[in-house]
Amino acid sequence: MTRLHVLGIRHHGPGSARSVLAELERLRPAAVVIEGPADADALAGLVTADGMAPPVALLAYAPEAPQTSVFWPFAGFSPEWQALCWAAAHGVPVRFCDLPSGSVLARATEAKPERRARPVDPIAELAKAAGHDDPERWWDGVVESRTADVESPFPALLEAMTELRRDAPDEGVWEARREAYMRRTIRAVLKEHDGDVAVVCGAWHGPALAEPLPPAAADDRTLRGMPKRKSALTWVPFTHSRLASSSGYGAGIDSPGWYHHLFTAVDQPVTRWFTQVAGVLRARDLPVSSAHVIEAVRLAEALAALRGRSLPGLAEMQEATLAVLCEGDAVPLRYVTNDLVVGERLGTVPAEAPAVPLEVDLLAQARTLRLKRDPLGRAYALDLRRDIDRGRSQLLHRLAALEIDWGRPADDAVASTGTFRESWDVRWQPELSVAVIDAARFGTTVAGAATARLTHDAATAPDLAGVTRTVERVLLTDLPDALPGVLAALDAKAALDLDVAHLMAAVPPLVRAQRYGDVRGTDTAALGGIVEALLVRICAGLPAAVTGLGEDAARELRGAVDGVHAALALRNEPADIARWTAALRGLADRRDVHGLLAGRIVRLLTDGGALDHAEAARRLSAQLSVGTSPPAQAAWVEGLLSGGGLLLVHDRELLGLLDEWVAGLAEEDFLVVLPLLRRTFGEYTRPERVELGHAVHRLADPAADTVDEVVDERRAAPAVAAVAALLAGAR
């Protein structure tokens, strides 16, 4: 009698898990060996600890480069997880037998690692031999959807895999090393224990691990020279969506939610499933009655009987759902797929699991602020005047600074121009556990790590714009300890940057940072001095910066001018506004400034009251006079009129000059300037365009108050006739 019992399974299969439990109960082995990283043995005992709930994953990472990491996921219906739980409940020793995590990490960082697809798809080959063309449906029917085992499936699976491997091509060095290491571990366990040993592994590996085992010397030669690197291991929460094959996970499954249901709802799984489906559809206000559920159960069972299945599989359940509960509409079926078939679920790990101090601090703050790690995501509309919402905002901004994207800014459903509201989409993903470990190099607390990271980002920013963005983030995170270092970097970058456009781009974020600081109660007095110093340099360098610009450069600089102008209006410091206005007045009288800029400057001065409308009309008239090319005229007009059409609506003289200029253009000149004018007027809002239309009609007939009073019946006649023909055809 052999002491070694190989239980070949499919990863994350409920039928396989049920069969493993039944076989372990029958064998009562002295030890259990499980496919997984061999250096994770110390963590196996945590599976029964308080707070441990699948789906979870073993996470291995390189301490010096945490982004180099690997997951080994376990769901509640994974055979390996059930084997771990059985062993813990019965006091049976457990050993993981696959290559240590350090070797897996070393392979992940190889310049050209050997990557070979499995030469044979065993499930596809077995399904083909059974006369089925859908491997997944076949395997689900014969293995995973079974709720009870009459006899053990493992001898038949081992025999089938042995035949498939007999003529299969070589899988390469990596797979050979994996199986050699598994055999080495099995030999050690057999030597340590006198009783039976159960090995839970992927069914494909079964023949390589079954007795008789090859000589140990051959495996030692295979493992010689295997690369390694330092690694650390821990348990982390995982999600059903990451177990799904659509996530790219190599051993993924199509329906983790369905498999979880099959494993947990042994009693009446069909009826219970359709009851849950009805709940999902009713939650979206879709009419589903008890009669619908009864009829869906009947249809699914009838389909299973027609196809020779003892129990409906997912295909039958989905077909019945579509036909009965969704009444043939595929849109509601997507809700069922997302909410139940995939069935998003986030596991938890106990406090005893190894964790970096940063993660401990993060979880403590999250509990205080009532932020839950939810894989489905939750929308938060934060009011920064409330202490708890301000704390949530600070935590999410600090995590964003550390590139831990637990929350992402979202559009606010409430229209507001104030700065006391923020909207976030908060969603936890397994990759964030790696991001937390990676960020731990900056500090042991969220605040300390974010402070160090922001200071580092400012010091290493490639340009002035990067530093100013960091300043804004410092204010959003409410980390005053980071401000001195960041402002020092800003001073150094600004002193060396001679590009006026860069200096201008730095002003808006600094002013926004000041405004946020006021809302959050942060001292931002130092920012005011930096803005003033930048403005002095901008005003001094602007006259040279506007000289000799092409259209693209002029358009870019016009955007920078608009940004500074809006920022200074928001800042509302009279001395700064006066300095800026004087600089613009000096440019407005120059003839060598591109029309896009010159026209825009006249518009800004007019809106600010530095020029009256009569003076603006005089300058427009001069620009539209004979001697200036039509494209140059159109550029000047575009600069003047960009940013809103109210100036033309309320200034009859300007509108008249523009109307006269357009009417007087030669045909070829009109075709040249038409795209420019269309782009300008296309930026106006619909109400502005309507008011402009009224204003133009009033130019034609000053006595007319509305468009209706100046209708040209002769010009309208073709349109009226066309509408009449359409209405007649509709009858």
NUGUFI-540107 format. One line per field, with one value per residue (C-alpha): residue number from 1; x, z, y; residue in one letter. Coordinates in steps of 0.25 Angstrom, whole numbers, plus 2048, in hexadecimal, padded with zeros to 3 digits. Example, Ala and Ser with C-alpha at 12.3 -4.5 7.8 and 13.67 -1.06 7.14 Angstrom:
2
seq <- (1,2)
c1 <- (831,837)
c3 <- (81F,81D)
c2 <- (7EE,7FC)
type <- (A,S)
//
This chain:
731
seq <- (1,2,3,4,5,6,7,8,9,10,11,12,13,14,15,16,17,18,19,20,21,22,23,24,25,26,27,28,29,30,31,32,33,34,35,36,37,38,39,40,41,42,43,44,45,46,47,48,49,50,51,52,53,54,55,56,57,58,59,60,61,62,63,64,65,66,67,68,69,70,71,72,73,74,75,76,77,78,79,80,81,82,83,84,85,86,87,88,89,90,91,92,93,94,95,96,97,98,99,100,101,102,103,104,105,106,107,108,109,110,111,112,113,114,115,116,117,118,119,120,121,122,123,124,125,126,127,128,129,130,131,132,133,134,135,136,137,138,139,140,141,142,143,144,145,146,147,148,149,150,151,152,153,154,155,156,157,158,159,160,161,162,163,164,165,166,167,168,169,170,171,172,173,174,175,176,177,178,179,180,181,182,183,184,185,186,187,188,189,190,191,192,193,194,195,196,197,198,199,200,201,202,203,204,205,206,207,208,209,210,211,212,213,214,215,216,217,218,219,220,221,222,223,224,225,226,227,228,229,230,231,232,233,234,235,236,237,238,239,240,241,242,243,244,245,246,247,248,249,250,251,252,253,254,255,256,257,258,259,260,261,262,263,264,265,266,267,268,269,270,271,272,273,274,275,276,277,278,279,280,281,282,283,284,285,286,287,288,289,290,291,292,293,294,295,296,297,298,299,300,301,302,303,304,305,306,307,308,309,310,311,312,313,314,315,316,317,318,319,320,321,322,323,324,325,326,327,328,329,330,331,332,333,334,335,336,337,338,339,340,341,342,343,344,345,346,347,348,349,350,351,352,353,354,355,356,357,358,359,360,361,362,363,364,365,366,367,368,369,370,371,372,373,374,375,376,377,378,379,380,381,382,383,384,385,386,387,388,389,390,391,392,393,394,395,396,397,398,399,400,401,402,403,404,405,406,407,408,409,410,411,412,413,414,415,416,417,418,419,420,421,422,423,424,425,426,427,428,429,430,431,432,433,434,435,436,437,438,439,440,441,442,443,444,445,446,447,448,449,450,451,452,453,454,455,456,457,458,459,460,461,462,463,464,465,466,467,468,469,470,471,472,473,474,475,476,477,478,479,480,481,482,483,484,485,486,487,488,489,490,491,492,493,494,495,496,497,498,499,500,501,502,503,504,505,506,507,508,509,510,511,512,513,514,515,516,517,518,519,520,521,522,523,524,525,526,527,528,529,530,531,532,533,534,535,536,537,538,539,540,541,542,543,544,545,546,547,548,549,550,551,552,553,554,555,556,557,558,559,560,561,562,563,564,565,566,567,568,569,570,571,572,573,574,575,576,577,578,579,580,581,582,583,584,585,586,587,588,589,590,591,592,593,594,595,596,597,598,599,600,601,602,603,604,605,606,607,608,609,610,611,612,613,614,615,616,617,618,619,620,621,622,623,624,625,626,627,628,629,630,631,632,633,634,635,636,637,638,639,640,641,642,643,644,645,646,647,648,649,650,651,652,653,654,655,656,657,658,659,660,661,662,663,664,665,666,667,668,669,670,671,672,673,674,675,676,677,678,679,680,681,682,683,684,685,686,687,688,689,690,691,692,693,694,695,696,697,698,699,700,701,702,703,704,705,706,707,708,709,710,711,712,713,714,715,716,717,718,719,720,721,722,723,724,725,726,727,728,729,730,731)
c1 <- (800,805,806,806,7F9,7F8,7EB,7EC,7E3,7DF,7E3,7D6,7CC,7C1,7BF,7CE,7CD,7C2,7C9,7D6,7CE,7C8,7D5,7DC,7D1,7D2,7E2,7E4,7F3,7FE,802,7FD,805,800,804,809,816,81E,823,814,813,814,807,7FF,7FA,7F3,7E8,7DF,7E3,7D8,7D6,7DB,7D0,7D3,7D5,7E3,7F1,7FF,807,816,81E,82D,82F,839,82F,821,81B,821,817,80F,801,7FC,7ED,7E3,7D4,7CB,7C8,7D7,7DB,7E8,7E1,7D8,7E4,7EA,7DE,7DC,7EA,7E9,7DC,7E2,7F0,7F7,804,804,80F,80F,817,819,826,829,824,832,834,827,82A,838,832,828,834,83C,83F,839,832,82E,81F,819,80A,806,807,7FA,7ED,7E9,7DB,7D9,7DF,7D6,7CA,7CD,7CF,7C1,7BB,7B9,7BD,7BC,7C7,7C3,7B4,7B9,7C2,7B8,7AD,7B6,7BE,7BB,7AC,7AB,7A5,7A9,7B4,7AF,7BE,7CB,7CE,7DD,7E2,7DB,7E1,7EF,7ED,7E8,7F3,7FD,7F9,7F8,806,80C,80D,80D,819,823,81E,82C,836,82C,821,82C,832,824,821,82F,82D,81F,825,830,826,81E,82A,82D,81E,81E,82B,825,818,814,806,7FF,803,7F8,7FE,7F4,7F9,7F5,7F0,7FB,806,800,807,815,812,80C,814,81E,825,832,840,842,850,849,840,84C,853,847,846,855,858,84A,849,844,842,83E,82F,824,817,809,7FA,7F2,7E4,7E0,7D3,7CA,7CC,7DB,7D8,7D0,7D8,7D4,7DD,7E9,7EC,7F2,7EA,7DE,7D0,7C4,7BA,7BF,7B2,7AB,7B6,7B5,7A6,7A8,7B1,7A9,79B,79A,78C,783,78E,785,779,782,78A,77D,779,785,784,776,77C,786,77B,771,77C,77C,76D,76B,75E,761,757,757,751,75D,766,75E,75D,76C,76F,767,76D,77B,779,772,77E,787,77F,77F,78E,790,794,790,791,78F,79D,7A0,79C,78E,78C,790,787,77B,77E,77E,772,769,76E,774,769,773,77A,789,78B,786,78E,79B,796,795,7A3,7AA,7A3,7A1,7A9,7B6,7B0,7BA,7BF,7CB,7D2,7D8,7E5,7E7,7EF,7FA,7FE,80B,809,812,80F,80A,7FE,7FB,7FA,7F2,7E8,7E7,7E4,7DA,7D2,7D2,7CD,7C3,7C9,7C7,7CF,7C5,7C8,7BB,7BE,7B6,7B4,7B7,7B2,7BB,7B8,7C5,7BE,7BB,7C7,7C5,7C4,7D0,7D7,7D3,7D7,7E5,7E7,7E3,7EC,7F8,7F6,7F5,802,808,802,7F8,7EC,7E1,7D9,7D8,7D2,7C5,7BB,7B2,7A3,7A0,7A4,7AC,7B7,7BC,7C8,7C2,7BC,7C4,7BF,7C7,7C5,7CB,7CE,7D8,7E0,7EA,7F5,7F4,7FA,807,806,805,812,819,815,81A,828,824,81F,818,80B,803,806,815,816,80E,816,823,81D,819,826,82D,824,826,835,836,82B,831,82A,823,816,818,81C,810,807,80E,80B,7FD,7FD,804,7F8,7EE,7F4,7F5,804,80A,817,819,817,825,82C,823,823,832,832,828,831,83D,836,830,83D,843,837,838,82C,821,816,81B,81A,80C,808,80D,804,7F6,7F9,7FF,7F3,7EA,7F3,7F1,7E2,7E2,7EA,7E0,7D5,7DD,7E3,7F1,7FB,7FF,805,812,80B,806,815,819,80D,811,820,81B,812,81D,826,81A,817,826,827,81A,81E,829,821,816,820,820,816,810,801,803,80D,803,7F7,7FF,804,7F5,7F1,7FC,7F8,7E9,7EE,7F6,7EA,7E0,7E9,7EC,7DD,7DB,7E6,7E1,7ED,7EC,7FB,7FD,7F1,7F6,804,7FE,7F5,801,808,7FD,7FB,809,807,7F9,800,80B,809,812,809,802,7F3,7EF,7F6,7F3,7E5,7E4,7EB,7E2,7D6,7DC,7DF,7D1,7CA,7D3,7CF,7DD,7D7,7C9,7C1,7C3,7D2,7D0,7C8,7D2,7DD,7D4,7D1,7E0,7E4,7D9,7DD,7E3,7F2,7F0,7EF,7E2,7E8,7EF,7E2,7DB,7E6,7E4,7D5,7D6,7DF,7D5,7C8,7CE,7C9,7BA,7B0,7AA,7B4,7AD,79F,7A0,7AA,7A2,7AD,7B7,7AD,7AA,7B9,7BA,7AE,7B3,7C0,7BA,7B1,7BC,7C5,7C8,7C4,7D2,7D5,7C8,7CB,7D9,7D3,7C6,7CD,7D3,7C6,7BE,7C8,7C6,7B7,7B6,7BC,7B0,7A5,797,791,79C,79B,78C,78E,798,78E,784,78E,792,783,782,78D,785,779,77B,76C,76B,76B,76B,76E,760,75D,767,764,767,75B,762,76F,766,75D,766,768,759,756,760,75A,74C,751,757,74A,742,74B,749,73A)
c3 <- (800,7FC,807,7FD,7F7,7EC,7EC,7DE,7DE,7D6,7DD,7E2,7DF,7E9,7E5,7E6,7F4,7F8,7F3,7FA,807,805,802,80E,817,811,812,81F,81A,824,81C,810,805,7FD,7F0,7F5,7F8,801,80A,80E,818,824,81F,81D,82C,82A,821,82D,835,838,82D,822,817,808,7FD,802,7FC,800,7FB,7F9,7F7,7F6,802,7FB,7EF,7F4,7E6,7E2,7E8,7E5,7EA,7EE,7EF,7F7,7F6,800,7F6,7F2,7F5,7FB,804,809,80B,813,81C,81D,822,82C,832,833,838,82C,827,81A,811,804,7F9,7ED,7EB,7F6,7F3,7F1,7E5,7DF,7E1,7DB,7CF,7CE,7CD,7C3,7B6,7AD,7B6,7B0,7AD,7A7,7A5,7AA,79E,7A1,7A6,7AF,7B1,7A2,79F,7A9,7A4,796,799,7A0,793,798,791,79D,7A7,7B2,7B1,7B1,7BD,7C5,7C3,7C6,7D1,7D7,7D7,7DF,7ED,7F2,7EE,7ED,7EB,7EA,7DD,7E0,7DA,7CD,7CC,7CF,7C4,7BA,7BD,7BC,7AE,7AA,7AF,7A8,79A,79F,79A,7A5,7AD,7AF,7BB,7C4,7C5,7C6,7D2,7D8,7D8,7DD,7E9,7EC,7EC,7F5,7FF,7FE,801,80D,812,810,818,823,825,825,821,814,80D,804,7F9,7F4,7E7,7D9,7D1,7C6,7D1,7D7,7CE,7D1,7E0,7E1,7E6,7E2,7E3,7DB,7E2,7EA,7E3,7D6,7DD,7E3,7D6,7D0,7DC,7DC,7D8,7DA,7DC,7E9,7EF,7FD,7FF,80A,80B,811,80F,809,805,7F7,7EE,7E6,7DA,7DA,7DA,7CD,7C1,7BB,7C4,7BD,7C9,7C3,7CB,7CB,7CA,7C3,7CE,7DC,7E2,7DC,7E1,7EF,7EF,7EB,7F6,801,7FD,7FC,800,7F4,7EC,7E0,7E8,7F1,7E5,7DE,7EB,7EB,7DC,7DF,7EB,7E1,7D7,7E1,7E7,7D9,7D9,7CF,7D1,7D5,7DD,7E4,7D8,7CF,7D9,7D9,7CA,7C8,7D1,7C9,7BC,7C1,7C6,7B9,7B1,7BA,7B8,7A9,7A9,7B2,7BE,7CC,7D1,7C8,7C6,7C4,7B5,7B9,7C4,7BB,7B0,7B9,7BF,7B2,7AD,7B9,7C3,7B9,7AE,7A3,7A6,7A7,7AF,7BC,7BA,7BB,7C9,7CD,7C7,7CF,7DC,7DD,7D2,7D6,7E3,7E8,7F6,7FE,808,815,81D,82C,833,836,827,824,820,81F,829,81E,81B,82A,82B,81E,824,831,82A,821,82D,834,827,824,816,813,809,7FF,7F2,7EB,7EE,7F5,7F1,7FC,7FB,805,80C,811,81C,823,82B,827,818,819,81F,814,80A,810,811,803,7FE,806,800,7F2,7F5,7F8,7EC,7F4,7EB,7F5,7F1,7E4,7E3,7DC,7D6,7E0,7DE,7E4,7DC,7E5,7E3,7F1,7F6,802,7FA,7F5,7EE,7EF,7E9,7F4,7F0,7F5,7EC,7F0,7E9,7F3,7FE,7F5,7F4,803,805,7FA,801,80E,80A,80C,81B,825,825,81A,81E,820,813,80B,810,80C,7FE,7FB,800,7F7,7EB,7EC,7ED,7E1,7D8,7CA,7C8,7D0,7CC,7D3,7E0,7E0,7DE,7EB,7F2,7EF,7F4,801,804,800,809,815,818,81C,820,811,80D,810,808,7FD,7FD,7FD,7F1,7EA,7ED,7E7,7DB,7D8,7DA,7CF,7C5,7BB,7B3,7B5,7B1,7BC,7C6,7C1,7C2,7D1,7D5,7D4,7DD,7E7,7E8,7E9,7F4,7FC,7FA,7FF,80A,80F,80E,816,820,81B,81D,80E,810,80A,7FD,7FC,7FB,7F1,7E8,7E9,7E6,7DA,7D5,7D5,7CC,7C3,7C1,7BE,7B4,7AD,7A3,79E,79E,795,78A,77D,780,776,777,780,789,78A,78D,798,79E,79D,7A6,7B0,7B0,7B3,7BE,7C5,7C3,7CA,7D5,7D9,7D8,7E2,7EB,7EB,7EF,7EA,7E8,7E0,7D7,7D5,7D1,7C8,7C1,7BF,7B8,7AF,7AB,7A7,79D,798,790,78A,77B,77B,784,77D,77B,784,790,78C,78B,798,7A0,79B,79F,7AD,7AF,7AA,7B4,7BF,7BD,7B9,7AA,7A8,79D,794,794,791,785,780,781,77A,76F,76D,76D,762,759,74C,74C,755,74F,752,75A,763,765,768,772,779,779,77F,78A,78D,78D,793,7A1,7A0,797,7A0,79C,78E,794,79C,793,787,781,781,77B,770,76D,76C,764,75A,759,756,74C,745,743,735,732,733,740,746,743,74A,757,758,760,76A,76C,76D,778,780,77F,781,78F,794,79B,795,79C,798,78A,78A,790,785,77B,781,781,773,76F,777,76F,762,768,775,778,779,787,783,778,775,771,766,75F,750,74A,73D,742,74C,741,73D,74B,74D,741,745,753,74D,743,74F,757,74B,74A,758,757)
c2 <- (800,80E,818,824,828,833,83B,842,84E,85A,867,86E,863,860,852,84F,856,84D,840,844,846,838,831,838,833,825,824,82C,82E,831,83D,846,84C,857,85E,86C,873,86A,876,879,86D,877,87E,872,872,87F,879,877,884,88E,898,88F,88D,88A,88E,891,88F,88C,898,897,8A4,8A8,8B1,8BA,8BB,8B8,8BA,8AD,8A4,898,893,885,887,87E,87E,878,86D,86B,85D,861,86B,85F,856,861,862,853,852,85D,858,84A,84E,848,84E,855,858,860,859,863,86B,876,884,889,880,885,893,891,88C,898,8A1,899,8A1,896,88B,87E,87F,873,870,863,85A,853,858,84C,850,853,845,83E,845,841,833,833,839,847,854,85D,859,863,85E,850,851,859,84E,842,848,856,856,848,84A,83D,832,824,820,827,82D,82E,820,823,831,82C,821,82B,835,82A,826,835,838,82B,832,840,849,84D,859,85F,861,869,85F,854,85C,85E,84F,84B,854,84E,840,845,84A,83D,835,83D,83C,82D,82B,834,82D,81E,81F,823,830,837,840,84B,850,854,848,849,848,83B,831,837,837,829,81D,817,824,826,826,832,834,837,842,848,84A,850,85A,85E,86C,871,880,886,893,898,898,89B,894,898,896,8A1,8A2,89E,8A0,897,8A0,89E,88F,890,88C,89A,8A0,89A,890,884,879,882,87D,883,883,884,889,87C,873,879,877,868,866,86D,86A,85B,85A,85E,866,869,86F,877,87C,881,888,890,893,899,8A1,8A7,8AB,8B0,8B9,8C0,8C2,8B6,8AE,8A0,898,88A,884,889,882,875,875,878,86C,863,867,866,858,854,859,851,844,846,847,83B,843,840,84E,85B,862,870,870,86A,874,880,87B,87A,888,88E,888,889,893,89D,89A,899,8A6,8A4,8B1,8AD,8A0,8A8,8AC,89E,89A,8A6,8A4,895,88D,895,899,8A3,8A0,8A5,89C,8A0,89C,89C,8A6,89B,89B,8A1,8B0,8BC,8C7,8D0,8C7,8C6,8D5,8D5,8CB,8D2,8E0,8D9,8D3,8E1,8E8,8DC,8D9,8CB,8C2,8C0,8B9,8BE,8CC,8D7,8E6,8F0,8FE,906,913,918,921,914,90E,8FF,903,90C,900,8F7,901,902,8F3,8F1,8FC,8F7,8E9,8EF,8F6,8E8,8E2,8DA,8DC,8D8,8E4,8EB,8F9,8F9,903,909,906,914,920,929,933,933,92C,925,919,90D,900,8F3,8E5,8DC,8CE,8C3,8BA,8AF,8B7,8C2,8B9,8B9,8C8,8C9,8C1,8C9,8D6,8D1,8D5,8E3,8E2,8DA,8E2,8E8,8F6,8F4,8EC,8F6,902,8FB,8F7,905,90B,901,904,913,911,908,90F,911,91F,92A,925,918,91F,928,91C,916,923,922,913,917,920,916,90C,916,912,91F,918,916,924,92A,920,921,930,930,927,931,93D,935,931,93F,946,93D,93D,948,943,94D,943,939,945,948,939,939,944,93E,931,93A,943,937,931,93E,93D,92E,932,93C,932,928,932,930,93B,93F,94D,949,946,954,959,94F,953,961,95E,956,961,96B,962,95F,96E,971,965,966,971,968,95B,960,965,95D,952,948,944,938,93F,94B,942,93B,948,94D,942,945,954,950,947,952,95C,952,94E,95D,960,954,959,967,96F,97D,97F,973,976,984,97F,974,97E,988,97D,97A,988,989,97D,982,98E,986,982,976,96D,962,965,959,960,96E,96C,964,96F,979,970,96E,97D,980,976,97B,98A,98F,991,996,991,99D,99A,98C,98F,999,98E,984,98E,991,982,980,98B,98A,985,979,96C,964,959,963,96A,95D,959,967,965,957,95C,967,95F,952,94F,953,95A,964,96F,96F,96D,97A,983,987,98E,983,97A,983,984,975,974,97E,978,96A,96F,977,96B,966,958,952,959,955,946,948,94E,946,93A,944,94B,93E,939,946,946,937,939,942,93C,93A,945,94E,94A,94D,95B,95E,95A,964,96E,96D,96E,97A,980,97E,984,98C,98C,97D,978,969,960,95D,96C,96C,95E,95E,957,955,94F,946,941,935,930,931,929,91E,91D,91C,911,909,90B,906,8FA,8F6,8F5)
type <- (M,T,R,L,H,V,L,G,I,R,H,H,G,P,G,S,A,R,S,V,L,A,E,L,E,R,L,R,P,A,A,V,V,I,E,G,P,A,D,A,D,A,L,A,G,L,V,T,A,D,G,M,A,P,P,V,A,L,L,A,Y,A,P,E,A,P,Q,T,S,V,F,W,P,F,A,G,F,S,P,E,W,Q,A,L,C,W,A,A,A,H,G,V,P,V,R,F,C,D,L,P,S,G,S,V,L,A,R,A,T,E,A,K,P,E,R,R,A,R,P,V,D,P,I,A,E,L,A,K,A,A,G,H,D,D,P,E,R,W,W,D,G,V,V,E,S,R,T,A,D,V,E,S,P,F,P,A,L,L,E,A,M,T,E,L,R,R,D,A,P,D,E,G,V,W,E,A,R,R,E,A,Y,M,R,R,T,I,R,A,V,L,K,E,H,D,G,D,V,A,V,V,C,G,A,W,H,G,P,A,L,A,E,P,L,P,P,A,A,A,D,D,R,T,L,R,G,M,P,K,R,K,S,A,L,T,W,V,P,F,T,H,S,R,L,A,S,S,S,G,Y,G,A,G,I,D,S,P,G,W,Y,H,H,L,F,T,A,V,D,Q,P,V,T,R,W,F,T,Q,V,A,G,V,L,R,A,R,D,L,P,V,S,S,A,H,V,I,E,A,V,R,L,A,E,A,L,A,A,L,R,G,R,S,L,P,G,L,A,E,M,Q,E,A,T,L,A,V,L,C,E,G,D,A,V,P,L,R,Y,V,T,N,D,L,V,V,G,E,R,L,G,T,V,P,A,E,A,P,A,V,P,L,E,V,D,L,L,A,Q,A,R,T,L,R,L,K,R,D,P,L,G,R,A,Y,A,L,D,L,R,R,D,I,D,R,G,R,S,Q,L,L,H,R,L,A,A,L,E,I,D,W,G,R,P,A,D,D,A,V,A,S,T,G,T,F,R,E,S,W,D,V,R,W,Q,P,E,L,S,V,A,V,I,D,A,A,R,F,G,T,T,V,A,G,A,A,T,A,R,L,T,H,D,A,A,T,A,P,D,L,A,G,V,T,R,T,V,E,R,V,L,L,T,D,L,P,D,A,L,P,G,V,L,A,A,L,D,A,K,A,A,L,D,L,D,V,A,H,L,M,A,A,V,P,P,L,V,R,A,Q,R,Y,G,D,V,R,G,T,D,T,A,A,L,G,G,I,V,E,A,L,L,V,R,I,C,A,G,L,P,A,A,V,T,G,L,G,E,D,A,A,R,E,L,R,G,A,V,D,G,V,H,A,A,L,A,L,R,N,E,P,A,D,I,A,R,W,T,A,A,L,R,G,L,A,D,R,R,D,V,H,G,L,L,A,G,R,I,V,R,L,L,T,D,G,G,A,L,D,H,A,E,A,A,R,R,L,S,A,Q,L,S,V,G,T,S,P,P,A,Q,A,A,W,V,E,G,L,L,S,G,G,G,L,L,L,V,H,D,R,E,L,L,G,L,L,D,E,W,V,A,G,L,A,E,E,D,F,L,V,V,L,P,L,L,R,R,T,F,G,E,Y,T,R,P,E,R,V,E,L,G,H,A,V,H,R,L,A,D,P,A,A,D,T,V,D,E,V,V,D,E,R,R,A,A,P,A,V,A,A,V,A,A,L,L,A,G,A,R)
//
